[in-house]
Amino acid sequence: MPIEDYIRTTLNLVPERIESVETVHKDQKMEVFLILKDTHPVCPFCGGPAKSKGLLSKSFRTLETAGIPTVVHWKRRRYICKDCARTFSEDNIFTPENMSSSFSLLNNVVMDLRNLHLTYKDIAARYQLSPTRIEVYADSFLSIPRLRLPENLGIDELHSSMAKYGSAYLCVIVDNTDRNLTEVLPSRSKHELSKYMEKIPQSERDGVKYATMDMWEPYRDVMKKYCRNCICCVDGFHVVKELSDRFTRMRCDIMEQMPHGSAAYYLLKHWHRLLETDVNLDNTPQYNNFFKTKINYRDIYDMLLRINESLSLAYQLKEMYRDFNKTARPEECEKKFDQVMDAFKYADISYYRSFISMAEYWKPEILNSFRRPSNDRKESNALAEYMNGRLGDFIRISNGISNFERFRARSIFALNKRMAYTITDHLVTNKREGKKRGRYSNQKFI
């Protein structure tokens, strides 16, 4: 029968091993009654011959059959040795010993743990298990060691309540070459990063050639101290973001100086994206209710730049740096960087003074980001930012997961394609110990 064929496939059985198999569908559940043929095993204790002394019933869950929850009732043989008279059971090929879920079901559970869009509750509902049981399986099957430092690593932070040691941020380390998540640390502080690095052999740390990061100074300090051959690179995206934030502050301040209801106020409030993002300006003109005429993006763009000379100059400088960031090559980046900074200094826009100081302070690391050690690709922290997005989604979907050890293990397992797992009957839990319950008082208050 097709159902019995499916059962044999799910349980990884060949017809020659089966003595009898029956299926019963009742109460919205599929029950399978199974007996295997006697294989006449030898005694595992003395190697002598053994004979069957009866059957014991073992029930376990397996994968659904056509969407119907399925339970297998296996009549497991007991044997007695003819020489030493010791007893033993038939080999269990369906489940880890003393567990009531089949290997195929447990394998699917672990595969679902790779999907960070599924909570433990979602996985539990899919396999008719409890969320606590899924958490125990995750703690037991996912044993994530410290991974070797990659040659080209990226380091970034993730805001989370799971952060420890007085920090508000976790530290995320990625492999920019293999595109994998390498480590999640409970703090981004210099002290904790130093402790992590000190536990790693110097020979391994010397293998780190590049480190991409944002402008959090402890990252640079730690990498220079512990990874002697490492070239630190500041991600160009973060530099551009710092510049764009200052331009936005200037635009908002100029907008607040304009009369409410004026054309300048309207343009700066509703059309500022034309000065902040790349947009096709030559679109088809459309009717604008404020100006009572048809205009396209270029018309609006031109009007924006005519509002204030300082704003127009600030915009041109911002675009000059963006163009430098996009197009400069390693051999010319230092010369172009100096030219851009000279233009910023000559303009002397107050909003950009702090940016000039920051850019010059981080100049070596900014220029290092133009290196292209692999695939003719600039050094950037894009992978770390992507991983942060995935981890942030996981935290939000989990309604604020708070167990850091469990979060770390599942995150690395899901976002590192090299991670393996082991289905074992040795179950452990990373559940945190809470406060002990106080004594109850039986006194009744009147």
C-alpha positions as CSV (number, residue, x, y, z in Angstrom):
1,M,0.0,0.0,0.0
2,P,1.2,3.6,-0.7
3,I,0.9,4.5,3.0
4,E,3.0,1.6,4.1
5,D,5.6,2.3,1.4
6,Y,5.8,5.9,2.8
7,I,6.2,4.6,6.3
8,R,9.0,2.3,5.2
9,T,10.8,5.2,3.5
10,T,10.3,7.5,6.5
11,L,11.7,4.9,8.9
12,N,14.5,3.9,6.4
13,L,13.4,0.3,6.3
14,V,13.7,-2.3,3.5
15,P,10.9,-4.8,3.0
16,E,13.2,-7.7,4.0
17,R,13.5,-6.3,7.5
18,I,9.8,-6.2,8.2
19,E,7.8,-9.1,9.6
20,S,4.5,-7.2,9.8
21,V,3.3,-3.7,9.5
22,E,-0.3,-2.4,10.0
23,T,-1.7,1.1,9.9
24,V,-4.8,2.4,11.6
25,H,-6.2,5.9,11.1
26,K,-8.3,7.0,14.0
27,D,-9.0,10.2,16.1
28,Q,-7.1,12.3,13.5
29,K,-4.0,10.3,14.1
30,M,-2.1,7.6,12.1
31,E,-1.0,4.7,14.2
32,V,1.5,2.2,12.8
33,F,2.0,-1.3,14.4
34,L,5.4,-2.7,13.5
35,I,7.4,-5.9,14.1
36,L,10.8,-6.5,12.6
37,K,12.2,-9.9,11.7
38,D,14.4,-11.8,14.1
39,T,18.0,-11.2,13.1
40,H,19.4,-13.8,15.6
41,P,22.0,-11.4,17.0
42,V,25.0,-12.6,19.2
43,C,25.3,-11.6,22.8
44,P,27.0,-8.1,23.1
45,F,28.4,-9.2,26.5
46,C,30.1,-12.5,25.7
47,G,29.5,-13.1,22.0
48,G,27.5,-16.2,22.5
49,P,24.3,-17.2,20.7
50,A,21.0,-15.7,21.9
51,K,17.4,-16.5,21.5
52,S,14.2,-14.4,21.6
53,K,12.4,-14.2,24.9
54,G,9.4,-12.0,24.0
55,L,8.4,-8.6,22.7
56,L,8.2,-5.2,24.4
57,S,6.2,-2.3,23.1
58,K,8.0,1.0,22.3
59,S,6.0,4.0,20.9
60,F,7.5,7.0,19.2
61,R,6.5,9.9,17.0
62,T,7.7,10.2,13.4
63,L,7.0,12.5,10.5
64,E,3.5,13.2,9.5
65,T,1.8,11.0,6.9
66,A,-0.1,13.2,4.4
67,G,-0.4,15.9,7.1
68,I,-1.7,13.4,9.7
69,P,0.3,13.1,13.0
70,T,1.9,9.6,13.1
71,V,2.8,7.4,16.0
72,V,4.7,4.1,15.6
73,H,4.1,1.2,18.0
74,W,7.1,-1.0,17.6
75,K,7.2,-4.5,19.2
76,R,10.8,-4.6,20.1
77,R,12.4,-8.1,20.7
78,R,14.1,-9.0,23.9
79,Y,16.9,-11.6,23.8
80,I,18.6,-13.9,26.3
81,C,22.1,-15.3,25.9
82,K,22.3,-19.1,25.9
83,D,25.8,-19.0,27.5
84,C,25.8,-16.2,30.1
85,A,22.0,-15.8,30.5
86,R,22.2,-12.0,30.2
87,T,19.4,-10.2,28.5
88,F,19.4,-7.4,25.9
89,S,17.1,-5.6,23.5
90,E,16.9,-5.6,19.7
91,D,19.0,-2.8,18.1
92,N,17.1,0.5,18.0
93,I,17.4,1.9,14.5
94,F,14.5,4.4,14.9
95,T,15.2,6.7,17.7
96,P,18.0,7.8,20.1
97,E,17.8,5.5,23.1
98,N,15.2,6.5,25.7
99,M,13.6,9.1,23.4
100,S,10.2,9.1,21.8
101,S,10.9,10.9,18.5
102,S,12.3,9.2,15.4
103,F,15.7,10.2,13.9
104,S,13.8,11.5,10.8
105,L,11.6,13.8,12.9
106,L,14.6,15.0,15.0
107,N,16.5,15.7,11.8
108,N,13.7,17.9,10.5
109,V,13.5,19.7,13.8
110,V,17.2,20.6,13.5
111,M,16.8,21.7,9.9
112,D,14.0,24.0,11.0
113,L,16.4,25.5,13.6
114,R,18.3,26.9,10.6
115,N,15.3,29.0,9.7
116,L,15.5,32.1,12.0
117,H,12.0,33.1,11.0
118,L,10.7,30.2,13.0
119,T,10.4,30.5,16.7
120,Y,10.7,27.5,19.0
121,K,6.9,27.6,19.4
122,D,6.4,27.5,15.7
123,I,8.7,24.4,15.4
124,A,7.0,22.7,18.3
125,A,3.5,23.2,16.8
126,R,4.8,21.7,13.5
127,Y,5.9,18.4,15.2
128,Q,3.4,18.2,18.1
129,L,6.1,18.8,20.6
130,S,6.4,21.4,23.4
131,P,8.5,24.5,23.0
132,T,10.5,23.5,26.0
133,R,11.3,20.1,24.3
134,I,12.5,22.0,21.2
135,E,14.7,24.2,23.3
136,V,16.3,21.1,24.9
137,Y,16.9,19.5,21.5
138,A,18.5,22.7,20.3
139,D,20.8,22.9,23.4
140,S,21.7,19.2,23.0
141,F,22.2,18.9,19.3
142,L,23.8,22.2,18.5
143,S,27.2,22.3,20.2
144,I,29.0,25.3,18.7
145,P,32.7,25.7,19.6
146,R,34.8,28.8,19.2
147,L,35.5,29.0,15.5
148,R,38.9,29.8,14.0
149,L,39.4,33.5,13.3
150,P,39.1,34.2,9.5
151,E,41.7,35.8,7.4
152,N,39.4,38.6,6.5
153,L,36.9,39.4,9.3
154,G,34.2,41.9,9.8
155,I,33.2,43.2,13.3
156,D,30.0,45.1,14.2
157,E,27.6,45.5,17.0
158,L,23.9,44.6,17.6
159,H,21.7,46.3,20.2
160,S,20.1,43.8,22.5
161,S,19.0,43.3,26.0
162,M,21.0,40.0,26.0
163,A,24.3,42.1,26.2
164,K,26.2,41.5,29.4
165,Y,28.9,43.2,31.5
166,G,27.2,46.7,31.4
167,S,27.1,46.9,27.7
168,A,24.0,47.5,25.6
169,Y,25.4,45.8,22.5
170,L,26.4,42.4,21.4
171,C,29.5,42.0,19.2
172,V,29.1,40.2,15.9
173,I,32.2,38.7,14.0
174,V,31.8,37.5,10.4
175,D,34.1,35.9,7.8
176,N,34.1,38.3,4.8
177,T,35.7,35.7,2.5
178,D,33.5,32.6,3.1
179,R,30.4,34.8,3.9
180,N,29.7,33.1,7.3
181,L,28.9,34.2,10.8
182,T,31.9,33.3,13.0
183,E,31.1,34.5,16.5
184,V,28.6,36.4,18.7
185,L,30.0,37.9,21.9
186,P,28.0,39.2,24.8
187,S,29.6,42.6,24.8
188,R,31.4,45.0,22.4
189,S,33.5,46.6,25.2
190,K,37.2,46.8,24.9
191,H,37.7,44.7,28.0
192,E,35.5,41.8,26.8
193,L,37.0,41.9,23.3
194,S,40.5,41.7,24.8
195,K,39.5,38.8,27.0
196,Y,38.2,37.0,23.9
197,M,41.4,37.6,21.9
198,E,43.7,36.6,24.8
199,K,42.3,33.1,24.8
200,I,43.2,32.6,21.1
201,P,46.8,31.5,20.2
202,Q,49.0,34.2,18.8
203,S,49.7,32.1,15.7
204,E,46.0,32.1,14.9
205,R,45.6,35.8,15.5
206,D,48.6,36.5,13.2
207,G,46.6,34.9,10.4
208,V,44.1,37.7,10.4
209,K,45.0,40.0,7.5
210,Y,42.0,42.4,7.3
211,A,39.4,43.6,9.7
212,T,36.4,45.7,8.5
213,M,34.6,47.8,11.1
214,D,32.7,51.0,11.8
215,M,34.3,53.9,13.8
216,W,33.9,52.3,17.2
217,E,37.5,52.9,18.5
218,P,37.8,49.8,20.7
219,Y,37.5,47.6,17.6
220,R,40.6,49.3,16.1
221,D,42.5,49.2,19.4
222,V,41.9,45.6,20.0
223,M,42.7,44.4,16.5
224,K,46.0,46.4,16.4
225,K,47.0,45.1,19.7
226,Y,46.2,41.4,19.3
227,C,46.4,40.8,15.5
228,R,49.8,42.1,14.6
229,N,49.4,41.5,10.8
230,C,45.9,42.9,10.6
231,I,45.0,45.9,8.4
232,C,42.0,47.8,9.8
233,C,39.5,49.1,7.3
234,V,36.6,51.5,8.1
235,D,33.5,50.7,6.1
236,G,32.8,53.5,3.6
237,F,29.1,53.3,4.2
238,H,29.5,54.5,7.8
239,V,31.6,57.4,6.7
240,V,29.0,58.5,4.1
241,K,26.3,58.0,6.7
242,E,28.1,60.3,9.1
243,L,28.3,62.9,6.4
244,S,24.7,62.5,5.3
245,D,23.5,62.9,8.9
246,R,25.3,66.3,9.1
247,F,23.8,67.4,5.8
248,T,20.3,66.4,7.1
249,R,20.9,68.4,10.3
250,M,21.8,71.5,8.2
251,R,18.7,71.0,5.9
252,C,16.4,70.7,8.9
253,D,17.8,73.9,10.5
254,I,17.4,75.9,7.3
255,M,13.9,74.5,6.8
256,E,12.9,75.7,10.3
257,Q,14.0,79.2,9.3
258,M,11.6,79.3,6.4
259,P,8.0,80.5,6.8
260,H,5.5,77.6,7.2
261,G,3.5,77.3,4.0
262,S,6.3,78.8,1.8
263,A,7.6,77.0,-1.2
264,A,11.0,76.6,0.4
265,Y,9.5,75.0,3.5
266,Y,7.4,72.7,1.4
267,L,10.3,71.6,-0.8
268,L,12.7,71.0,2.1
269,K,10.1,69.1,4.1
270,H,8.6,66.9,1.4
271,W,11.2,66.5,-1.3
272,H,14.5,66.3,0.6
273,R,15.0,62.7,-0.6
274,L,16.0,64.1,-4.0
275,L,19.1,65.5,-2.2
276,E,19.8,62.4,-0.2
277,T,19.3,59.4,-2.5
278,D,20.0,58.5,-6.1
279,V,16.8,59.2,-8.1
280,N,16.1,59.3,-11.9
281,L,15.4,63.1,-12.2
282,D,14.2,63.0,-15.8
283,N,10.9,61.3,-15.1
284,T,7.6,62.1,-16.8
285,P,6.2,65.4,-15.4
286,Q,3.3,65.0,-13.1
287,Y,0.8,67.5,-11.7
288,N,1.9,69.1,-8.3
289,N,-0.9,70.4,-6.1
290,F,1.3,72.9,-4.3
291,F,2.6,74.6,-7.5
292,K,-0.5,73.9,-9.5
293,T,1.4,72.7,-12.6
294,K,3.1,69.7,-14.0
295,I,6.7,69.3,-13.0
296,N,9.2,66.5,-12.9
297,Y,11.9,65.6,-10.3
298,R,14.6,67.7,-12.0
299,D,12.4,70.8,-11.7
300,I,12.0,70.2,-8.0
301,Y,15.7,69.3,-7.6
302,D,16.7,72.7,-9.2
303,M,14.3,74.6,-7.0
304,L,15.8,72.9,-3.9
305,L,19.3,73.9,-4.8
306,R,18.2,77.5,-5.3
307,I,16.8,77.9,-1.8
308,N,20.1,78.5,0.0
309,E,23.6,78.9,-1.3
310,S,25.2,77.2,1.7
311,L,22.8,74.2,1.4
312,S,23.7,73.9,-2.3
313,L,27.4,74.0,-1.5
314,A,27.0,71.5,1.3
315,Y,25.1,69.2,-1.1
316,Q,27.9,69.5,-3.7
317,L,30.5,68.6,-1.2
318,K,28.5,65.6,0.0
319,E,28.1,64.3,-3.5
320,M,31.8,64.9,-4.1
321,Y,32.7,62.6,-1.2
322,R,30.1,60.0,-2.3
323,D,31.6,60.0,-5.8
324,F,35.1,59.6,-4.3
325,N,33.8,56.7,-2.1
326,K,32.3,54.9,-5.1
327,T,35.0,55.4,-7.8
328,A,38.4,55.8,-6.2
329,R,41.0,53.1,-6.8
330,P,43.6,52.0,-4.3
331,E,46.5,53.6,-6.1
332,E,44.8,57.0,-6.2
333,C,42.6,57.1,-3.2
334,E,44.9,59.0,-0.9
335,K,45.4,61.9,-3.4
336,K,41.7,62.1,-4.1
337,F,40.9,62.0,-0.4
338,D,43.2,64.9,0.3
339,Q,41.6,66.9,-2.5
340,V,38.1,66.3,-1.2
341,M,39.2,67.3,2.4
342,D,40.8,70.5,1.0
343,A,37.5,71.3,-0.6
344,F,35.6,70.8,2.7
345,K,38.1,72.9,4.6
346,Y,37.9,75.7,2.0
347,A,34.1,75.8,2.2
348,D,34.3,76.0,6.0
349,I,30.7,74.9,6.6
350,S,30.2,74.7,10.3
351,Y,28.0,71.6,10.1
352,Y,30.9,69.7,8.4
353,R,33.8,70.7,10.8
354,S,33.3,67.6,13.0
355,F,33.1,65.4,9.9
356,I,36.4,66.8,8.7
357,S,38.1,66.1,12.1
358,M,36.6,62.6,12.1
359,A,37.7,61.8,8.5
360,E,41.2,62.9,9.1
361,Y,41.4,61.0,12.4
362,W,40.3,57.8,10.7
363,K,42.2,58.5,7.4
364,P,44.4,55.4,7.3
365,E,41.5,53.1,8.0
366,I,39.3,54.9,5.4
367,L,42.0,54.5,2.8
368,N,42.6,50.9,3.7
369,S,38.9,50.2,2.8
370,F,39.8,50.8,-0.9
371,R,42.0,47.7,-0.9
372,R,40.6,44.8,-3.0
373,P,42.1,41.6,-1.6
374,S,39.5,39.2,-3.1
375,N,37.2,39.2,-6.1
376,D,38.2,42.8,-6.9
377,R,35.8,43.9,-4.2
378,K,36.3,46.8,-1.8
379,E,36.7,46.1,1.8
380,S,33.4,46.8,3.5
381,N,31.3,45.8,6.5
382,A,28.3,44.9,4.3
383,L,28.2,41.3,5.4
384,A,28.3,42.2,9.1
385,E,25.4,44.6,8.5
386,Y,23.5,41.9,6.7
387,M,24.1,39.4,9.5
388,N,23.0,42.0,12.0
389,G,19.7,42.4,10.1
390,R,19.1,38.7,10.2
391,L,19.9,38.5,13.9
392,G,17.7,41.5,14.6
393,D,14.8,39.8,12.8
394,F,15.3,36.7,14.8
395,I,15.2,38.7,18.1
396,R,12.0,40.5,17.0
397,I,10.3,37.4,15.8
398,S,11.2,35.6,19.0
399,N,9.5,38.4,21.0
400,G,12.8,39.4,22.7
401,I,14.8,36.2,23.2
402,S,16.8,36.6,26.4
403,N,19.0,33.4,26.7
404,F,22.3,34.5,25.2
405,E,23.9,31.0,25.0
406,R,20.9,29.6,23.2
407,F,20.8,32.6,20.9
408,R,24.5,32.3,20.0
409,A,24.3,28.6,19.2
410,R,21.3,28.9,17.0
411,S,22.5,32.0,15.2
412,I,25.9,30.6,14.3
413,F,24.3,27.3,13.3
414,A,21.8,29.1,11.0
415,L,24.2,31.6,9.5
416,N,27.3,29.5,9.1
417,K,26.9,26.8,6.4
418,R,29.9,24.9,7.7
419,M,28.2,24.1,11.0
420,A,27.2,20.5,11.7
421,Y,25.0,19.0,14.4
422,T,24.8,15.7,16.3
423,I,21.6,13.9,17.3
424,T,22.3,12.4,20.6
425,D,20.4,10.8,23.5
426,H,22.5,12.8,26.0
427,L,20.1,15.7,26.6
428,V,21.3,18.9,28.2
429,T,19.7,22.3,28.7
430,N,21.1,25.9,28.8
431,K,18.2,27.1,30.8
432,R,19.2,29.8,33.2
433,E,18.7,29.3,36.9
434,G,16.2,31.9,38.2
435,K,15.7,33.1,41.7
436,K,14.7,30.5,44.2
437,R,11.0,30.6,45.2
438,G,10.4,32.0,48.6
439,R,8.6,30.2,51.4
440,Y,4.9,30.2,51.3
441,S,3.0,31.6,54.3
442,N,-0.2,29.9,55.3
443,Q,-1.2,32.7,57.6
444,K,-4.6,34.2,56.7
445,F,-5.0,37.9,56.9
446,I,-8.3,39.1,58.2
